[in-house]
Structures are given as structure tokens and as C-alpha cells.
Amino acid sequence: MFHKIPLVFLLLCTCWHAQAQDVPDMWTKSAGNNNSHPGLQWFQDAKFGLFIHWGLYSKLAGRWKDSSYYGSGEWIMNRAKAPAAEYARVAKTFNPTGFDATTWAQTAKESGIRYMVITAKHHEGFSMYDSKVTDFDIVDASPYRKDPMKALSRACNAAGIRFGFYYSQFLDWHEPNGGGNSWDFTTKEKDYQQYYRTKSIPQLKELLTNYGPLGLVWFDMPGGLTTAQTKQMIDSLRLLQPNCLFSSRVGHDLGDYRDFGDSEVPPVPIAGAWESIYTHNDSWGYIQHDLNFKSPGEIIHLLSNVASKGGNLMLNVGPDGDGKWPAYSIAYLKATGKWLEQYGESIYGTTYGLISAQPWGVTTSKPGKLFLHVWQKPSNGQLRVPGITAKIKSVKILGTAKKLTWKQLPEETVITLPATLPDSRNTVLVMEYSGIQPDLSQLRTQTVSSDYPQAEIPAVWAVFNGAAKNKLFTYSHYFGDWKHDNCATGMQDAGDALVFPLEVQDAGDYKIILDYACEPASASQQGVVTLYGQQLSFLTLNTGTYNSHQPLLFIQHAVGIIHIDKAGKQNLAVRPVAGNKKELFWLRKIILQPVK
């Protein structure tokens, strides 16, 4: 993926193309080449989905006996090593009389949601629908005695929302032959094939038979099947609903679209149908003491960022044991829906932006239209958009008739913004044009301007030399609260350099900050930042040892100030000095702050 160039080469315009396999996988989540599937078009147009994790764990609300748990409440049975028979007794008190399918569907519609996926069975093994395969379900084992999925399927259909099920096909901690429960059952004695034959596949067939047309089945935790066996399972399920999509976590590259790891967004635009999944707070299943909800502004930025890369966002809500959504989820999702009422055209049915991310925000695209998502207004009110060579017809604030003035120059277009933007979180401009606009989404050259507090440039946009390479680091805060960062690694010798092609819009002094993680063995090694003969030397600082189940700590290390004489294209390089014994660090991004 990363091309190598001599350090003396002045990069004027470098583009590169990312393929799906270039971003490291955390899960078995690659999708096949099923580009002709009839469901892919609605899926790629939908852009905004709602995930719902609801089960017995919702009743527990993050507590088992006298202990509270944080992160991934749906894993509480596993984390507490609760005996299957004892855990099953929770069903006797699970009576979600507050559940109202019409309210759920209406709230989703008001939030701008286009598809909904809900847990039919999670790893705990409890079925949230009327299953004839087992009595361990909401109709037979709980006092509720009704099938909420029937009502929810009908309500979503009435609201125009595509409906789908999550199904944990391998992990089942309730069943002796299901995957995962080693504290009750002996792993070497498990018969996974028997589990698939008697529960997993029959239940999937129930879901595809009894709940009307499904938009998708969201598989999770593949295991226990070979490629041939997985294909045989999928083929048998497709006979029931040929138009239904299957997620990539069905395993063996046999899914119809790609799901990234939990809370992961690829760093660059990715071709094909794909999805990012995020929790609204820090857990998928309801935890009463988890109040770390993403604000409407954070959701809007996340949604527009994912869309700018060409994907869908599926945001999760965890209802409580009574069947009620958290109040913050209702309020903040509806606020997002209000934003989409005006700016939805810039999300739904779009493709990735033809212009790479800028200091002011990101872009999305439709034929003849470029949508400019302005997250941050430039201090001088002049929005500079590089690389527009198609003939511009108009620039307006989306959803209004208000036309803005603009000037199209050979290398950039300058748009005069109003004194106050209608939405400080994300005001979207629509630029309509005629002719062909080149796809510059993979352009490495990144913009630096004194009209913004700073320019943050991810390491993935550098040109990698020598042994330098990209690596995805996955780690967690709370249990299952996954984070993902792409970093430049392998930099030990002087030739292992990163070259950042910059488009500097304003001359002046800039403070250079390196954002990195550094293990103890790599600390106190010397590196250097160079720009046109100027040099900033530094020693790496210890940030701690990497552990995938603990926070990975990064430091923003200010290494000095560089003066840029004139605006234009520049190359900034970061490299080790000769004689280092270990790799320098794991560089996440560089930051350039204009000195004022």
C-alpha cells in the first residue's frame, strides 16, 4: 500500500489507492465479491442503521450479585462465570412490559434511521423471540409470554425501516455443545456440529421464515464450521430469503458486505459495501451506571466521517429490562434526526467524498454534487477547497436557497462563508458542478493553514520509506470497549522515514507536535523532523507497554518550531537518526500549530 520514495524527492502530488485487505482485520470480517447481490443497493444508500442489544443481560443492568461490571454488559454471564442454570433463572423475572414496538420504530424514524438490527439471540443463549427449537426463549421461559420481534418487525415495516436480526451463530453459553462456556461444560467434549444441527441453523431458519422480509442477518462470532460447511449453511438460508444480506462475520469471507471491528472506522475511503458499528455509550447491552453517551454533535461527526469514507454507520442502543431506551439515547438520536431533516441529502445515497479530509471537515458525493461538511469554520471566513477542476455551477447551504459567493482558481476554490454558520456542529454546503470532477479522495497531500487552531495529519497519509509500515493497534478501555489506531511502525534506521506532503496555505511559524506511543525499550532514542534544511531533534518519551486489553497511551510531544518562508507545497519528514538500536516509536499523527 505504501510507496517508497527517496527523501530528496519533492512530492508534488501523490495519490494512492486503498484496497480492503490493506486495513488490518481484528475479526474474521472480510466480505466476498458478491457485488451483484440485490440487497446491496438499498444497504449502501441507507447509510444510517440502528443496532439494538436486548436480552437477559438488560435485566441485570451491569450487576451480578454484589458486583458491578463496566463495558459490554451483554458479556456479564461470561465475565462473572455465572453458572448456566443459575443465569437461566434470570428469565423468570424478565418481564419487559414497557416495550412498545410502535414507539421504538417511530423514535428510529424520527432519528433518521433507515434500518434496524436487533439481537434475536446473543452469546447468553436466550432467544428474544418465540422459538420452537428451545424453551429458553422469551415466550416459554419468561413471564412476558409474548414475541416482541413479531410486533417490532411489523412496526418497522410500517415505518419504512428495513428490519434485520443479529444472531450469535457459534457462541452459546447456555448450551453444553455451544461455543464459549468452559466453566460449566468441558470444551473437549463439545459437539459443535450437533449444536449447529439442533439449534443454530434451525433458529436461523425460523428467523428467515416467520418475520417477513428481512433486510439482513447480522452474524457474529463464527466458529466450529469449515469454509464448505459455512457455505452449505448460507446456501440453505438463502433459499428462504434470496434478497436478505448476510454480514461478513458469518466467516470465511462469505458475507455480502464488510463489517469492521467494534468502534472502528477505516482511515481512508474503502470501496464496496461496508459498515462501522458503534455503541451510543460504552456498552452494547444496557448498564444502568454507564452514562457516557455520545452527544448529538459527536454522532453527527461520526456519521458524516463514516459516509465520507463510503460506509454505513450502525449505532447501538441498549434498552433496559423493562423495554425502555435510555432517555439520553432517545433525545440525542432525535436531535441527530433533526440535523438529517435539513442535511440528509449529504448522507443518504452518497458515496465517499471526492476531496480528502480538510482542516474544515470532510466531503461526500453524488453525481454532479459535492457536499462540504463544515465542522470548523476558518477564522477568516474563507473556505478553501483544493482540486476542483469541474465547472462549478453554484454553492449553497444545503436545504436552503441561500447561494454563497465563490471564486474558482486553478488549484483551489475559495468560498465566502456567512458570518455565522447555521449549525456549529456541521453545516453542509452543496457544490453543484458540470463535467467530470477527478477523484482526489486518495490524495496524500494534506492542507496546513493558519486559519485553524491546528492541522492534524494521520500517519497513514505519509509516504513510507525503508522498513516503515502501517500497523493497526486495537485495545480496550473498559471490557470490550474497543479502540483502534493506525500507526507508523518499524522505524529504526535513518532510511526508515515518513514523508508528509503538505500544501501550506500560509507562511509563518508552526509548532510541530508528534502524537505517538512508545514502549519502555524504545524510549530515549533520537529522532529528527526536517523541512527544507531545518531540523528539529528529539528524544522519544516512554508512554508504557502495549496490552490489547488496556488503554494504549499516546503522548503529544512538542518537538519545536519550524519557519515556513512561503505558501506552497512542502515535504516534512520524520525519521530516526543513525545508530538507534530499537524502533523509534509508533506514530499516530503529526500536528502543526500556527504560532500566533
MIVOMAR-660126 format. One record per residue (C-alpha): residue number from 0; x, z, y. Coordinates in steps of 0.05 Angstrom, whole numbers. Example, Ala and Ser with C-alpha at 12.3 -4.5 7.8 and 13.67 -1.06 7.14 Angstrom:
<pts>
[0; [246; 156; -90]]
[1; [273; 143; -21]]
</pts>
This chain:
<pts>
[0; [0; 0; 0]]
[1; [54; 19; 49]]
[2; [101; -37; 70]]
[3; [174; -22; 85]]
[4; [208; -48; 147]]
[5; [276; -37; 178]]
[6; [276; 17; 231]]
[7; [305; -32; 282]]
[8; [246; -79; 273]]
[9; [199; -72; 332]]
[10; [129; -76; 303]]
[11; [83; -113; 350]]
[12; [21; -118; 307]]
[13; [18; -95; 235]]
[14; [-45; -98; 193]]
[15; [-53; -74; 121]]
[16; [-108; -75; 70]]
[17; [-130; -14; 30]]
[18; [-157; -21; -40]]
[19; [-199; 33; -74]]
[20; [-144; 54; -121]]
[21; [-97; 68; -62]]
[22; [-131; 134; -46]]
[23; [-113; 185; -100]]
[24; [-170; 210; -143]]
[25; [-189; 282; -153]]
[26; [-246; 266; -201]]
[27; [-260; 211; -251]]
[28; [-298; 175; -197]]
[29; [-278; 103; -195]]
[30; [-334; 52; -199]]
[31; [-333; -13; -237]]
[32; [-341; -82; -208]]
[33; [-417; -83; -214]]
[34; [-425; -116; -146]]
[35; [-488; -153; -166]]
[36; [-529; -91; -182]]
[37; [-597; -99; -149]]
[38; [-596; -28; -121]]
[39; [-531; -34; -83]]
[40; [-560; -66; -20]]
[41; [-610; -11; -5]]
[42; [-557; 41; -21]]
[43; [-505; 11; 26]]
[44; [-557; 3; 81]]
[45; [-584; 74; 74]]
[46; [-521; 109; 99]]
[47; [-551; 180; 102]]
[48; [-572; 218; 40]]
[49; [-593; 289; 25]]
[50; [-565; 328; -34]]
[51; [-604; 389; -58]]
[52; [-575; 441; -105]]
[53; [-631; 485; -132]]
[54; [-633; 527; -195]]
[55; [-630; 598; -222]]
[56; [-567; 609; -181]]
[57; [-612; 601; -119]]
[58; [-649; 664; -141]]
[59; [-583; 702; -149]]
[60; [-563; 681; -77]]
[61; [-489; 693; -89]]
[62; [-494; 761; -123]]
[63; [-486; 781; -196]]
[64; [-498; 854; -210]]
[65; [-457; 891; -158]]
[66; [-410; 835; -137]]
[67; [-417; 783; -82]]
[68; [-387; 714; -90]]
[69; [-366; 663; -38]]
[70; [-365; 588; -45]]
[71; [-402; 545; -97]]
[72; [-459; 592; -112]]
[73; [-481; 546; -169]]
[74; [-418; 567; -207]]
[75; [-437; 641; -207]]
[76; [-451; 644; -282]]
[77; [-381; 617; -296]]
[78; [-346; 660; -244]]
[79; [-380; 724; -267]]
[80; [-372; 703; -341]]
[81; [-445; 723; -347]]
[82; [-468; 721; -420]]
[83; [-515; 662; -432]]
[84; [-571; 705; -459]]
[85; [-567; 754; -401]]
[86; [-563; 699; -349]]
[87; [-623; 664; -380]]
[88; [-665; 726; -364]]
[89; [-660; 708; -290]]
[90; [-712; 654; -305]]
[91; [-764; 709; -318]]
[92; [-763; 727; -243]]
[93; [-753; 656; -216]]
[94; [-819; 641; -182]]
[95; [-808; 594; -121]]
[96; [-879; 598; -93]]
[97; [-852; 579; -24]]
[98; [-834; 509; -48]]
[99; [-874; 455; -14]]
[100; [-855; 384; -33]]
[101; [-890; 352; 27]]
[102; [-853; 398; 75]]
[103; [-787; 381; 42]]
[104; [-799; 307; 46]]
[105; [-825; 310; 117]]
[106; [-765; 350; 140]]
[107; [-719; 300; 107]]
[108; [-755; 242; 141]]
[109; [-751; 275; 209]]
[110; [-677; 285; 197]]
[111; [-665; 211; 187]]
[112; [-652; 218; 112]]
[113; [-660; 154; 72]]
[114; [-650; 180; 1]]
[115; [-654; 248; -34]]
[116; [-618; 272; -97]]
[117; [-637; 339; -129]]
[118; [-608; 377; -187]]
[119; [-650; 366; -249]]
[120; [-600; 407; -290]]
[121; [-536; 438; -265]]
[122; [-480; 469; -306]]
[123; [-521; 532; -319]]
[124; [-564; 490; -366]]
[125; [-631; 508; -335]]
[126; [-677; 448; -326]]
[127; [-715; 445; -260]]
[128; [-769; 401; -289]]
[129; [-817; 401; -348]]
[130; [-770; 382; -405]]
[131; [-797; 373; -476]]
[132; [-725; 376; -502]]
[133; [-716; 450; -487]]
[134; [-757; 512; -469]]
[135; [-703; 533; -420]]
[136; [-738; 500; -361]]
[137; [-779; 519; -301]]
[138; [-846; 507; -335]]
[139; [-833; 544; -400]]
[140; [-783; 598; -381]]
[141; [-805; 619; -311]]
[142; [-870; 648; -282]]
[143; [-875; 587; -237]]
[144; [-904; 544; -293]]
[145; [-904; 480; -252]]
[146; [-859; 419; -248]]
[147; [-833; 416; -176]]
[148; [-800; 349; -189]]
[149; [-866; 314; -201]]
[150; [-890; 336; -132]]
[151; [-824; 321; -98]]
[152; [-820; 251; -128]]
[153; [-890; 235; -102]]
[154; [-875; 265; -33]]
[155; [-811; 226; -25]]
[156; [-845; 162; -45]]
[157; [-900; 174; 6]]
[158; [-848; 188; 60]]
[159; [-808; 125; 44]]
[160; [-748; 163; 18]]
[161; [-712; 139; -45]]
[162; [-712; 193; -98]]
[163; [-658; 210; -149]]
[164; [-634; 263; -196]]
[165; [-568; 300; -205]]
[166; [-552; 313; -278]]
[167; [-492; 351; -307]]
[168; [-482; 309; -369]]
[169; [-427; 349; -403]]
[170; [-422; 419; -376]]
[171; [-478; 464; -401]]
[172; [-462; 538; -404]]
[173; [-528; 555; -438]]
[174; [-518; 512; -500]]
[175; [-470; 531; -556]]
[176; [-448; 457; -561]]
[177; [-447; 443; -487]]
[178; [-383; 437; -448]]
[179; [-353; 494; -409]]
[180; [-376; 561; -436]]
[181; [-317; 591; -473]]
[182; [-335; 664; -460]]
[183; [-396; 661; -506]]
[184; [-380; 604; -552]]
[185; [-317; 582; -589]]
[186; [-292; 517; -559]]
[187; [-261; 490; -623]]
[188; [-328; 499; -659]]
[189; [-368; 459; -608]]
[190; [-400; 393; -629]]
[191; [-405; 354; -564]]
[192; [-436; 295; -598]]
[193; [-492; 339; -623]]
[194; [-504; 365; -552]]
[195; [-508; 294; -525]]
[196; [-555; 272; -581]]
[197; [-603; 331; -576]]
[198; [-603; 350; -501]]
[199; [-563; 309; -451]]
[200; [-584; 238; -468]]
[201; [-657; 256; -485]]
[202; [-664; 293; -419]]
[203; [-635; 235; -380]]
[204; [-687; 190; -414]]
[205; [-742; 239; -394]]
[206; [-719; 236; -321]]
[207; [-718; 160; -322]]
[208; [-786; 157; -355]]
[209; [-831; 210; -323]]
[210; [-816; 209; -248]]
[211; [-829; 139; -225]]
[212; [-776; 91; -199]]
[213; [-711; 127; -185]]
[214; [-661; 104; -133]]
[215; [-603; 133; -171]]
[216; [-579; 183; -223]]
[217; [-521; 225; -197]]
[218; [-479; 243; -258]]
[219; [-428; 299; -256]]
[220; [-372; 327; -299]]
[221; [-361; 272; -351]]
[222; [-331; 293; -417]]
[223; [-338; 291; -491]]
[224; [-350; 216; -495]]
[225; [-304; 157; -504]]
[226; [-310; 95; -460]]
[227; [-350; 60; -514]]
[228; [-397; 119; -522]]
[229; [-407; 125; -448]]
[230; [-424; 51; -443]]
[231; [-473; 58; -501]]
[232; [-507; 116; -464]]
[233; [-510; 77; -399]]
[234; [-537; 15; -433]]
[235; [-593; 55; -466]]
[236; [-611; 86; -399]]
[237; [-611; 20; -362]]
[238; [-665; -6; -408]]
[239; [-712; 46; -377]]
[240; [-698; 30; -304]]
[241; [-652; -30; -292]]
[242; [-655; -22; -217]]
[243; [-631; 51; -218]]
[244; [-559; 63; -194]]
[245; [-511; 107; -233]]
[246; [-457; 146; -196]]
[247; [-384; 138; -212]]
[248; [-379; 208; -241]]
[249; [-412; 182; -304]]
[250; [-339; 169; -322]]
[251; [-293; 114; -349]]
[252; [-302; 70; -287]]
[253; [-372; 53; -309]]
[254; [-412; 75; -248]]
[255; [-445; 28; -198]]
[256; [-416; 58; -135]]
[257; [-359; 105; -119]]
[258; [-364; 179; -102]]
[259; [-304; 212; -71]]
[260; [-285; 284; -84]]
[261; [-327; 340; -56]]
[262; [-319; 341; 20]]
[263; [-272; 281; 20]]
[264; [-272; 222; 68]]
[265; [-222; 166; 56]]
[266; [-171; 160; 113]]
[267; [-183; 85; 122]]
[268; [-241; 37; 112]]
[269; [-256; 24; 38]]
[270; [-290; -39; 11]]
[271; [-351; -35; -34]]
[272; [-407; 16; -42]]
[273; [-384; 89; -37]]
[274; [-407; 158; -16]]
[275; [-378; 222; 14]]
[276; [-412; 287; -5]]
[277; [-411; 349; 38]]
[278; [-442; 418; 39]]
[279; [-480; 439; 101]]
[280; [-446; 507; 97]]
[281; [-392; 528; 47]]
[282; [-432; 526; -17]]
[283; [-475; 476; -55]]
[284; [-522; 528; -84]]
[285; [-556; 580; -39]]
[286; [-515; 640; -19]]
[287; [-551; 688; 27]]
[288; [-487; 712; 62]]
[289; [-460; 642; 75]]
[290; [-478; 625; 147]]
[291; [-421; 577; 162]]
[292; [-466; 518; 177]]
[293; [-443; 453; 208]]
[294; [-472; 443; 277]]
[295; [-513; 381; 295]]
[296; [-452; 354; 332]]
[297; [-409; 363; 271]]
[298; [-459; 328; 227]]
[299; [-465; 270; 276]]
[300; [-389; 262; 279]]
[301; [-384; 266; 203]]
[302; [-439; 215; 193]]
[303; [-410; 166; 244]]
[304; [-340; 175; 217]]
[305; [-362; 160; 145]]
[306; [-402; 100; 169]]
[307; [-342; 75; 208]]
[308; [-304; 73; 141]]
[309; [-361; 34; 108]]
[310; [-392; 90; 67]]
[311; [-452; 136; 60]]
[312; [-456; 210; 76]]
[313; [-497; 254; 28]]
[314; [-504; 323; 60]]
[315; [-525; 382; 17]]
[316; [-577; 435; 29]]
[317; [-585; 495; -17]]
[318; [-657; 522; -18]]
[319; [-666; 596; -35]]
[320; [-700; 624; -96]]
[321; [-768; 621; -62]]
[322; [-760; 546; -49]]
[323; [-746; 552; 26]]
[324; [-689; 516; 62]]
[325; [-643; 557; 106]]
[326; [-670; 558; 177]]
[327; [-604; 530; 205]]
[328; [-608; 471; 157]]
[329; [-678; 454; 180]]
[330; [-661; 460; 254]]
[331; [-594; 424; 251]]
[332; [-617; 368; 207]]
[333; [-677; 355; 251]]
[334; [-630; 354; 312]]
[335; [-589; 301; 276]]
[336; [-653; 262; 264]]
[337; [-668; 264; 339]]
[338; [-600; 233; 352]]
[339; [-614; 180; 299]]
[340; [-680; 163; 333]]
[341; [-640; 132; 390]]
[342; [-575; 113; 357]]
[343; [-596; 99; 285]]
[344; [-584; 24; 292]]
[345; [-509; 41; 296]]
[346; [-512; 76; 228]]
[347; [-565; 45; 183]]
[348; [-548; -23; 154]]
[349; [-479; -24; 186]]
[350; [-411; -40; 157]]
[351; [-345; -8; 175]]
[352; [-321; -17; 247]]
[353; [-280; -79; 263]]
[354; [-237; -38; 311]]
[355; [-198; 20; 283]]
[356; [-209; 92; 308]]
[357; [-192; 102; 382]]
[358; [-179; 164; 424]]
[359; [-251; 160; 447]]
[360; [-283; 153; 378]]
[361; [-300; 103; 323]]
[362; [-337; 38; 313]]
[363; [-389; 9; 265]]
[364; [-411; -63; 259]]
[365; [-467; -112; 247]]
[366; [-465; -188; 255]]
[367; [-455; -203; 328]]
[368; [-454; -129; 347]]
[369; [-401; -76; 353]]
[370; [-424; -4; 361]]
[371; [-377; 41; 400]]
[372; [-387; 115; 382]]
[373; [-360; 152; 443]]
[374; [-343; 222; 421]]
[375; [-297; 236; 480]]
[376; [-303; 206; 549]]
[377; [-238; 184; 583]]
[378; [-221; 223; 645]]
[379; [-222; 161; 690]]
[380; [-289; 136; 662]]
[381; [-257; 71; 638]]
[382; [-267; 58; 563]]
[383; [-213; 13; 537]]
[384; [-229; -26; 473]]
[385; [-170; -65; 444]]
[386; [-172; -131; 407]]
[387; [-239; -161; 427]]
[388; [-229; -236; 427]]
[389; [-301; -258; 413]]
[390; [-342; -276; 474]]
[391; [-377; -214; 499]]
[392; [-450; -224; 520]]
[393; [-469; -154; 540]]
[394; [-452; -80; 535]]
[395; [-508; -29; 537]]
[396; [-521; 43; 519]]
[397; [-557; 37; 452]]
[398; [-631; 49; 454]]
[399; [-636; 36; 529]]
[400; [-639; -24; 575]]
[401; [-581; 3; 615]]
[402; [-526; -50; 620]]
[403; [-455; -29; 634]]
[404; [-403; -68; 672]]
[405; [-342; -93; 633]]
[406; [-281; -136; 641]]
[407; [-254; -175; 583]]
[408; [-178; -184; 585]]
[409; [-133; -220; 535]]
[410; [-113; -156; 498]]
[411; [-168; -107; 515]]
[412; [-238; -100; 544]]
[413; [-250; -46; 597]]
[414; [-320; -16; 602]]
[415; [-341; 26; 662]]
[416; [-380; 86; 636]]
[417; [-434; 123; 676]]
[418; [-414; 188; 709]]
[419; [-449; 228; 655]]
[420; [-459; 205; 583]]
[421; [-529; 215; 555]]
[422; [-502; 252; 494]]
[423; [-437; 290; 498]]
[424; [-432; 293; 422]]
[425; [-435; 218; 411]]
[426; [-463; 167; 460]]
[427; [-465; 99; 426]]
[428; [-453; 34; 464]]
[429; [-473; -32; 434]]
[430; [-429; -92; 449]]
[431; [-462; -158; 433]]
[432; [-418; -219; 425]]
[433; [-419; -292; 403]]
[434; [-368; -326; 360]]
[435; [-321; -293; 309]]
[436; [-291; -225; 322]]
[437; [-228; -214; 279]]
[438; [-229; -154; 232]]
[439; [-178; -106; 262]]
[440; [-201; -45; 222]]
[441; [-134; -41; 186]]
[442; [-91; -49; 248]]
[443; [-35; 2; 245]]
[444; [-22; 3; 320]]
[445; [-52; 67; 349]]
[446; [-71; 79; 421]]
[447; [-38; 132; 466]]
[448; [-69; 146; 534]]
[449; [-62; 198; 588]]
[450; [-138; 195; 598]]
[451; [-148; 240; 538]]
[452; [-122; 310; 522]]
[453; [-80; 283; 465]]
[454; [-73; 227; 414]]
[455; [-76; 249; 341]]
[456; [-47; 197; 294]]
[457; [-53; 208; 219]]
[458; [10; 195; 178]]
[459; [-27; 143; 136]]
[460; [-24; 95; 195]]
[461; [53; 96; 197]]
[462; [97; 43; 164]]
[463; [131; 78; 106]]
[464; [205; 65; 92]]
[465; [251; 84; 35]]
[466; [223; 137; -12]]
[467; [169; 159; 37]]
[468; [99; 155; 6]]
[469; [28; 177; 17]]
[470; [0; 235; -24]]
[471; [-69; 266; -24]]
[472; [-69; 342; -25]]
[473; [-131; 376; -50]]
[474; [-141; 451; -41]]
[475; [-196; 501; -31]]
[476; [-214; 556; 17]]
[477; [-269; 593; -19]]
[478; [-281; 577; -92]]
[479; [-300; 503; -96]]
[480; [-297; 495; -21]]
[481; [-251; 435; -27]]
[482; [-209; 406; 29]]
[483; [-168; 341; 27]]
[484; [-109; 318; 69]]
[485; [-67; 255; 62]]
[486; [6; 270; 79]]
[487; [71; 232; 81]]
[488; [118; 260; 28]]
[489; [184; 241; -5]]
[490; [224; 240; 60]]
[491; [294; 266; 44]]
[492; [346; 214; 65]]
[493; [355; 183; 134]]
[494; [324; 118; 109]]
[495; [260; 153; 87]]
[496; [228; 143; 155]]
[497; [158; 136; 182]]
[498; [149; 86; 239]]
[499; [87; 95; 282]]
[500; [69; 31; 321]]
[501; [38; 54; 387]]
[502; [0; 20; 442]]
[503; [18; 64; 501]]
[504; [-32; 53; 557]]
[505; [2; 97; 610]]
[506; [75; 111; 625]]
[507; [96; 183; 632]]
[508; [120; 245; 595]]
[509; [89; 262; 527]]
[510; [98; 325; 486]]
[511; [110; 308; 413]]
[512; [77; 354; 361]]
[513; [86; 347; 286]]
[514; [29; 372; 243]]
[515; [57; 388; 174]]
[516; [61; 435; 114]]
[517; [129; 457; 90]]
[518; [146; 496; 26]]
[519; [199; 550; 29]]
[520; [252; 507; -6]]
[521; [244; 453; 47]]
[522; [247; 499; 107]]
[523; [305; 497; 158]]
[524; [322; 425; 145]]
[525; [337; 378; 202]]
[526; [295; 320; 224]]
[527; [291; 275; 284]]
[528; [239; 239; 325]]
[529; [264; 176; 361]]
[530; [235; 128; 412]]
[531; [277; 75; 446]]
[532; [342; 113; 443]]
[533; [311; 180; 459]]
[534; [318; 233; 406]]
[535; [284; 299; 391]]
[536; [318; 342; 337]]
[537; [281; 397; 299]]
[538; [286; 444; 240]]
[539; [227; 448; 192]]
[540; [188; 513; 190]]
[541; [162; 547; 128]]
[542; [86; 547; 120]]
[543; [81; 573; 49]]
[544; [76; 550; -23]]
[545; [23; 499; -43]]
[546; [-31; 523; -91]]
[547; [-91; 478; -102]]
[548; [-137; 539; -105]]
[549; [-114; 569; -40]]
[550; [-114; 544; 32]]
[551; [-58; 496; 48]]
[552; [-29; 518; 114]]
[553; [-5; 469; 167]]
[554; [34; 483; 229]]
[555; [31; 444; 294]]
[556; [104; 444; 312]]
[557; [120; 422; 383]]
[558; [189; 390; 380]]
[559; [199; 367; 451]]
[560; [181; 318; 506]]
[561; [195; 243; 508]]
[562; [190; 200; 570]]
[563; [158; 131; 564]]
[564; [180; 85; 620]]
[565; [125; 34; 618]]
[566; [59; 18; 583]]
[567; [60; -28; 524]]
[568; [77; -29; 450]]
[569; [127; 23; 427]]
[570; [152; 47; 359]]
[571; [160; 121; 347]]
[572; [200; 141; 285]]
[573; [202; 207; 246]]
[574; [257; 216; 195]]
[575; [305; 266; 162]]
[576; [378; 267; 181]]
[577; [432; 250; 131]]
[578; [454; 306; 84]]
[579; [387; 341; 71]]
[580; [381; 368; 0]]
[581; [304; 371; -3]]
[582; [246; 330; 23]]
[583; [234; 345; 96]]
[584; [160; 365; 96]]
[585; [90; 339; 84]]
[586; [70; 306; 149]]
[587; [-5; 303; 162]]
[588; [-4; 273; 232]]
[589; [34; 267; 297]]
[590; [4; 289; 363]]
[591; [23; 261; 431]]
[592; [1; 303; 491]]
[593; [7; 274; 561]]
[594; [44; 322; 606]]
[595; [4; 335; 669]]
</pts>
